[in-house]
Structure formats: structure tokens, C-alpha cells
Amino acid sequence: MSRPTDVQHGNFDGERFHNQALFRGHGFLDFLKWKLFFGGTQWPAWIESEPQLVPEQRVTGNRLSVTFINHSTMLIQYQGINILTDPIWNHRASPLTILGPKRVRRPGVTLDDLPPIDLVLISHNHYDHLDIETLKSLAERCSPIVVTGRGNTPVLQQAGLGTIQELDWWESFRHRALDIVFTPTQHFSGRGLFDRQKSLWGGFVMASPAGHVYFSGDTGVGPHHAQLRERFKEFRVAFLPIGAYEPRWFMKSAHMNPAEAVEAHQLLNAKVSIGIHFGTFANLTDEGIEQPLKDLAEALVKAEVDPGRFVTLRFGETRNDL
């Protein structure tokens, strides 16, 4: 696979990748300022989730079935292909087992209940989106193809994955009946103090004549939503982040709040959007565990958007009527 230094990427300076728009990033000192001087809303220690049905093994034809597992992990079953986005079953979203954002509820589907996974889409290398232990389990079970942005292969190889397909923004990878297109977002990458923005972040379009499916990954507001509308016209379903947006001075450039997610839904011309990236890991954000759902409901009313057009799912809930 190509490494970042081999890529002729419009936003790559030979050392690091950059966003399309002006991006105000925050370094380690800002992170310490947030954690030391801004008190977030306390989350419950644990929430028992209702058991859900086991997903189908395959969904054929033009049917689309989507299951919310947790955080940004969706099981997307489309055109006979089983796809996982940013899979994480780990207890913490952290390089450490005793520190870092901690899970407050079980994943909505167990690893044992997953159907065979064909594709794994990794939006970027933050620990709550690229989890090595989960990927090791998937590699042992079904050896999926992993599709991701430039520069992520060295980390992903730690999981023993067989096939890793790196893409630049707007590059695509054909898998059977789907074109997987890697698309820009407004975010950043890094797993430590010295690798910030050395791998590429982005979202994915699963393009099909039967309707395009969009998975955003993490993003702030940027020009990419209008670009996606221009290129793809409309989306059958869009998965948009609605959590991890407080405090705004720290989060705004890289994480949309629910009101901004509603604006993105409208810009994308999505028939249905599904909120993700909420309610899973404590200490990842300052807003309360239920606040994204409340703020989303208020934003939909204010924007006069039918609440049936932008929904959230219970952990483990499946929608197959999209």
C-alpha cells in the first residue's frame, strides 16, 4: 500500500495531512486545560441494555439493513455485503486498560452474534474508532478487508489483518456491487503525542445504483457536506455523529453538535439520517449521556425537519425499512 510520503494529496505537505478549511486544532496543553478546569456532567457507571435480536446472516438484493451496535459502530448489510464501521467492543477507548474513556453499556450485538464481516471501514485512527483488540478478534473470525485512509496500515497491521486498502480522499475501492469512496471530513488524526495528522481521516460513501449510503466518521462543519451533495445528489441513509461536542471551545472544530448535524442532514439531501457517536463511553465529552438526544430533538423542531427523517436507534436495534 502507498505510504503518506508517496501520495500526491492536495492537503498533504510531505509531513502531515490537513483539512480543506481552516482548522483550529487543540494540543496537549488545551486537553489538560479542559480536563483540569472544566467539569463535565457525570455519567452513570453502568446501564443495562435490553436484549436485541441477532442480525441476519445476509441481506440480499437492494434491501438495506442497518444495526446500531455502539458509538460509531454500525453493521450495514447491503447488496449481499456485511460491513462494519469503526468497530469497538473494547472496555475502554484508550491505549491503557485502567485509564481513558470507559464503556457504560454493552455493545448492542456481541462479537459471537455478528454475521461474517466482509468489509471494515476505519474512518481515522483515534482509539474510539480504531481499536486493535476488536480488529484482532475480527481478523481471527472472518479476515475482513479493511478500508481506511492513507497512513493507517502500520497501526492496522498490529491486528494481524490480511488485506488493508488505503485510500486518499475521493479515491474508491470496488467490492462486488459496491463502490467504497473515501471522502473528506473536518477532523484530525493521532494516537500519541508525535503522530498528529500523519494519517488521513475521512468518511465513506457506499455507492450503489440502488441508493448511496454515507458514513461520516467524526467531523466538524466543513465544505465536504456540500461537495458530497454535488457529487452524489442524494443519500438513501446517512450516519452522522451527534455526540462528543462539549465544551464547544475545545470540540467545535472537530465535532458537530446535534444542530450542526441537522444542518448536515439537510445539506446532504439524505432521505434518512441516523445519529451515531453518543451514549457509549464516559469521560469522552462533557455533555450528559442523554443530552445529544434532547439537543437533537430540539434542533429538528427548530429546523422544521420531520423527526422521522433524522432518528437514533437503541443499542442493538436494526432498521430494515430504509
HELIX and SHEET records of a PDB file:
HELIX    1   1 PRO A    4  ASP A    6  5                                   3    
HELIX    2   2 PHE A   28  PHE A   37  1                                  10    
HELIX    3   3 LEU A  111  ASP A  113  5                                   3    
HELIX    4   4 ILE A  132  CYS A  142  1                                  11    
HELIX    5   5 THR A  153  LEU A  156  1                                   4    
HELIX    6   6 GLN A  157  ALA A  159  5                                   3    
HELIX    7   7 HIS A  224  PHE A  232  1                                   9    
HELIX    8   8 ARG A  248  MET A  251  1                                   4    
HELIX    9   9 PRO A  258  LEU A  268  1                                  11    
HELIX   10  10 GLN A  291  ALA A  303  1                                  13    
HELIX   11  11 PRO A  307  ARG A  309  5                                   3    
SHEET    1   A 7 THR A 163  LEU A 167  0                                        
SHEET    2   A 7 ILE A 145  GLY A 149  1                                        
SHEET    3   A 7 LEU A 119  ILE A 122  1                                        
SHEET    4   A 7 ILE A  81  THR A  85  1                                        
SHEET    5   A 7 THR A  73  TYR A  78 -1                                        
SHEET    6   A 7 LEU A  64  ASN A  70 -1                                        
SHEET    7   A 7 THR A 318  ARG A 319 -1                                        
SHEET    1   B 2 LYS A 102  ARG A 103  0                                        
SHEET    2   B 2 PHE A 281  ALA A 282 -1                                        
SHEET    1   C 7 SER A 172  HIS A 175  0                                        
SHEET    2   C 7 LEU A 178  THR A 183 -1                                        
SHEET    3   C 7 GLY A 203  ALA A 207 -1                                        
SHEET    4   C 7 VAL A 213  PHE A 215 -1                                        
SHEET    5   C 7 VAL A 237  PRO A 241  1                                        
SHEET    6   C 7 SER A 273  ILE A 276  1                                        
SHEET    7   C 7 PHE A 310  VAL A 311  1                                        
END                                                                             
